[in-house]
Amino acid sequence: MAGLLANFRNTVIVSVLLALVMIFAYSQSPHGVDAAFWQAVFRWLHTFFGILWIGLLYYFNFVQIRKMPDIPAELKPAVSKYIAPEALFWFRWAAVLTVLMGLAIAYARGVDYAHETLTLGLFNGYDAAADRGFTLLGLAVWLAIIMAINVWVFIWPNQKIALGIVEGDADAKAKAGRTAMLFSRTNMLLSIPMLTGMTMTQTLFG
């Protein structure tokens, strides 16, 4: 067991295999492999990639960005050359997959449901009592989309300069690092209302 747990790849493989066994068990329920089943699969993937994405966002903001100024200069390359690029790889791809799986859930619930969500309840005319859930969930969806755009358009390109993956002089690195930090902090600001909309809508409106 210790040998298995000492190897990251093998641990992940076994964990996924166990999850697939559980998914197979769910496929044997009275629902069978119907639209609700696929919606559940997409929700599982959406949740997994969302935890990975937002978990790393919070790691960057709660830990790395705050503590980097306290790290002695000779130790900073350990973070900037090894830890940060690896974390950013998982971070940016988790952002894409979180959004894609979220959209897959919406469309698995029906095209009208997805369009009502993406238009904040305006797709078939707006009724406050009937469409409030779509408005709140749609807001959360668009916040997540904005956050994912920030990752790919602002955070990652600037981090490549700041970390030296792309060439830049000291001034360019400093400017890029600050820009990446500000957009990362923007995503942190948006993340809590986004999570509020995602979780409370599911509980109160289904």
C-alpha positions in Angstrom: 0.0 0.0 0.0 2.8 2.4 0.9 4.4 1.7 -2.6 1.1 2.6 -4.2 0.6 5.8 -2.2 4.3 6.9 -2.8 3.6 7.1 -6.6 1.3 10.0 -7.5 0.4 8.6 -11.0 -0.6 5.2 -9.6 -2.6 6.7 -6.8 -4.6 8.8 -9.2 -5.1 5.8 -11.5 -6.4 3.6 -8.7 -8.6 6.4 -7.4 -10.2 7.0 -10.9 -10.7 3.2 -11.3 -12.6 3.1 -8.0 -14.7 6.0 -9.1 -15.5 4.3 -12.4 -16.6 1.2 -10.4 -19.0 3.5 -8.5 -20.2 5.1 -11.7 -20.9 1.7 -13.1 -22.9 0.9 -10.0 -24.9 4.1 -10.5 -25.6 3.0 -14.1 -27.4 0.0 -12.7 -29.9 2.1 -10.8 -33.6 2.4 -12.1 -32.5 5.4 -14.1 -30.1 3.3 -16.2 -27.9 5.2 -18.6 -30.3 8.0 -19.4 -30.0 11.8 -19.6 -30.0 12.1 -15.8 -27.1 9.6 -15.6 -25.0 11.6 -18.0 -25.9 14.8 -16.1 -24.6 13.1 -12.9 -21.4 12.1 -14.7 -20.9 15.7 -16.0 -21.6 17.0 -12.5 -19.0 14.7 -11.0 -16.4 15.9 -13.5 -17.4 19.6 -13.1 -17.0 19.2 -9.3 -13.6 17.5 -9.6 -12.1 20.0 -12.0 -13.7 22.9 -10.1 -12.1 21.8 -6.9 -8.7 21.5 -8.7 -9.1 24.9 -10.3 -10.4 26.9 -7.3 -8.2 25.0 -4.9 -5.1 26.2 -6.9 -6.6 29.7 -7.2 -6.8 29.8 -3.4 -3.4 28.3 -3.0 -1.9 31.1 -5.1 -3.8 33.8 -3.3 -3.9 32.5 0.3 -0.3 31.2 0.3 2.0 31.8 -2.6 1.4 35.4 -3.5 1.3 36.4 0.2 4.4 34.6 1.3 6.7 35.1 -1.8 8.0 38.4 -0.4 9.1 36.6 2.8 11.1 33.9 1.0 14.9 34.6 0.8 16.0 35.6 -2.7 18.2 32.5 -3.1 15.2 30.2 -2.4 12.7 31.9 -4.7 13.8 30.0 -7.8 12.6 26.8 -6.2 9.0 28.2 -6.4 9.3 30.1 -9.6 11.1 27.4 -11.6 9.5 24.2 -10.3 6.4 24.7 -8.2 4.6 27.6 -10.0 4.9 26.3 -13.6 3.5 22.9 -12.5 0.7 24.5 -10.5 -0.2 26.7 -13.4 -0.4 23.8 -15.8 -3.1 22.1 -13.7 -4.7 25.5 -12.9 -5.3 26.6 -16.5 -6.5 23.3 -17.8 -8.7 22.7 -14.8 -10.3 26.1 -15.6 -11.2 25.0 -19.1 -12.5 21.6 -18.1 -14.6 23.1 -15.2 -16.4 25.5 -17.6 -16.9 22.8 -20.3 -18.3 20.3 -17.8 -20.6 23.0 -16.4 -21.9 23.8 -19.8 -22.3 20.0 -20.5 -24.5 19.8 -17.3 -26.7 22.7 -18.5 -27.2 21.2 -21.9 -27.8 17.7 -20.5 -30.7 19.3 -18.6 -32.1 20.5 -21.9 -31.4 23.2 -24.5 -34.0 25.5 -23.1 -32.5 25.1 -19.6 -29.0 26.0 -20.9 -30.3 29.0 -22.9 -32.3 30.3 -19.9 -29.2 30.0 -17.7 -26.9 31.7 -20.2 -29.3 34.5 -20.8 -30.0 35.0 -17.0 -33.6 33.8 -17.5 -34.4 36.1 -20.5 -34.6 33.4 -23.2 -38.4 33.0 -23.1 -39.3 36.3 -21.5 -38.6 37.1 -17.9 -40.8 36.3 -15.0 -39.2 37.1 -11.6 -40.8 34.3 -9.7 -40.1 31.6 -12.3 -36.7 32.8 -13.6 -34.9 34.0 -10.5 -33.0 30.7 -10.3 -31.8 31.1 -13.9 -30.7 34.6 -13.1 -28.7 33.7 -10.1 -27.2 30.5 -11.7 -26.5 32.4 -14.9 -24.7 35.1 -13.0 -22.5 32.4 -11.4 -21.9 30.7 -14.8 -20.8 34.0 -16.4 -18.5 34.8 -13.5 -16.9 31.4 -14.0 -16.5 32.1 -17.7 -14.9 35.5 -17.0 -12.6 33.8 -14.6 -11.5 31.2 -17.1 -10.9 33.9 -19.7 -8.8 35.8 -17.2 -6.7 32.6 -16.7 -5.9 32.2 -20.4 -5.8 35.8 -21.6 -4.2 37.6 -18.7 -2.8 35.3 -15.9 -1.0 32.6 -17.9 0.6 34.9 -20.6 1.9 37.3 -17.9 3.0 34.4 -15.7 5.1 33.1 -18.5 7.0 36.3 -18.6 7.2 36.7 -14.8 8.5 33.1 -14.4 11.0 33.4 -17.3 9.3 30.9 -19.5 9.1 33.7 -22.1 12.0 36.1 -22.4 11.7 39.5 -20.7 13.9 42.0 -18.9 13.6 42.8 -15.2 11.0 45.6 -15.8 8.9 43.4 -18.1 9.0 40.6 -15.5 8.0 42.9 -12.7 5.1 44.4 -14.7 3.9 41.0 -15.9 4.1 39.6 -12.3 1.9 42.4 -11.0 -0.6 42.1 -13.9 -0.9 38.3 -13.3 -1.3 38.9 -9.5 -4.1 41.5 -10.1 -6.0 39.2 -12.4 -5.5 36.3 -10.0 -6.8 38.5 -7.2 -9.7 39.5 -9.4 -10.6 35.8 -9.9 -10.4 35.3 -6.1 -12.8 38.2 -5.7 -15.2 36.7 -8.3 -14.9 33.2 -7.0 -16.9 33.5 -3.7 -20.0 35.0 -5.3 -19.6 32.5 -8.2 -19.6 29.6 -5.7 -22.5 31.1 -3.9 -24.6 31.1 -7.1 -23.5 27.6 -8.0 -24.2 26.0 -4.7 -27.3 27.9 -3.4 -29.1 27.7 -6.7 -28.8 23.9 -6.8 -30.1 23.7 -3.2 -33.0 26.1 -3.5 -34.1 25.8 -7.2 -32.8 22.4 -8.2 
